[in-house]
């Protein structure tokens, strides 16, 4: 897995133009069954992929924290929301709450998440490849293929499946 992760940014860069062109066509004319296809590709890929062997998303990027996330996680820690924000988060250039640092503070050496049961919505949904109206998040997916081997594989399979 380490070897795959090491080469992923380079692979994604090589495929970027092709992927961007593919997603532009997809946005203009998505197949009627796109959500079904994406769910199937997502499910197939995650039968093969063990996130605990990778955790590259947690090591290299940080999720956005919604107000609901802050409420839920601060309650988990028995902290006031503002105390949680002050301890773990910062506001980014888009005025969103994000982690003060990466890798994620809550990621253990064994790649387990210490707040898995209450993790942010962005973490629960990552890499967003089973999302409804998938064509609407093509820019996000273009970024995710450089981070997540599963997202990369899903997009490659998707290009074969959708002509």
N, C-alpha and C positions, 0 to 999 in steps of 0.2 A: 504493500500500500504506500509506503514512504516513497518508493520509486515513482509511482503513479502521480502522487501529489507534487513531487519535485518537478516533473515535466509538464504538469497540467497548465500552468500559465503560458508556457511556450506553445503547447498544442492548441490552446484556446486562441492564442494570438494568430496562429497559422490558419485557423478556421473562421476568424472573426468576420472577414469580408463575406465569405460564403454564408455564414450564419445571419449576418445583418441583411443580406439580400433575401434570404429565405424568409426571415421574419417580416420584411417589408411586404412581400407577396402574401404572406399569411394574414397580415393585418387588413389588406385590401379585400381578400376573398377567403375568409376562413371556411374550412369544410364544416358542413352542418353537424357532423359528429366529432368535432375537435375535442370537446370536453371528455367524451367517452374514450377517444384514442389516447388522450393525455393521461387519463386515470389508469388505463390499461398499461401504458408504457411505464408510468410511475410505479405501479404495483409490481410489475415484472422486474424492474430494476432494483427495487428495494427488497425483493426476495433474495437477490444476489449480493446486495451491498450492506455491509455492517458499519454503521456510522461510528460505532465505538472503536473501530480499527483506524478511523480517519480523524474525525473531529476537526478537520481543517477550517470549517466555518467558525468554530469557537476559538480557534487559534489565531485566525487572521482578520476576522471582521467582528464587529459588534452589532447586535440587533438594536432596533428602535424600541424604546419602552413607551407604551401608551400610558395614559393616566390610570387605566384599569390594571395594567401590569404593575405599575408602581404601588397601587393600593393592595393588590393581592400579595405581592412579594414582601412588601413592608410588613403586612399583617403576619406573614409566615415567620419573619424575623422578630416579630413583636416590637417593631419600631414604628415611629410616626413616619408618614410618607416623606416629609421634608428631611428627616434624619437619614432615611434610605437614599434620597436624592443626593444629599450632601456627601454621604459616604461613598457611593458607588457611581454616580452619574454626572454627566455634564451636558450642557446644551450645545448642539452642533450648529453649523452654519445655516441649516434649514429650520432652526429653532425646535429641533426634536431632542428628546432625552436619549442619550447614548452612553455606553460605558466610558468611564474615565480612561480606561486602557484596555488593550488586547495583549495577550490572549485573555479571554473572559475570566474574570475573578472567580467565577463559580465552577470552572472546569478543573477537575482533579487530574492528577498525573496518570490515572487509569482511563482518562477520557470520559469519565462519568460526570454528569452535571449534578452539583450539590443541591440545585433548586429545580430539578427536572419536573416534579409534580406541579410546580407553580411558575414554570419558566415563561418568559414573554411570548406573546402571540407570534411574533416574528420567528422565534426559534421553533415553536410548535409547527409552523407552516413551512419552514425552510425545507427544500429549495424552491418551494412554490410551484412545482411541476405538476401538481394535481389540482391546481386552482381552476375554478370556473372562469370562462372567458380568458383563457390562457394567452391569447394573442395580444391582450392589453398590457401584459407585463414583459414584452419582448426585451426592453432595455435592461430590466432587472435580470432576466434570464441570460442575456449576453454577458453580464458581469458574473453571474453565478457559475457559468461553465468553466471559468478560470479558477474557481474556488472549490467546487464540489464535483468530484469524479462522477457521481451518480447523475447530476444535472448534465454534465458533458455527454455521458452515454445516452441519456434520454433524448437529448437534442440530436445526436447522431442517428439514433434509431428513428426519431420523428421525421428527419429528412428523407430516410429511406421509405417510410410508410406513407408520407404525404407528398405527392408529386405535384 
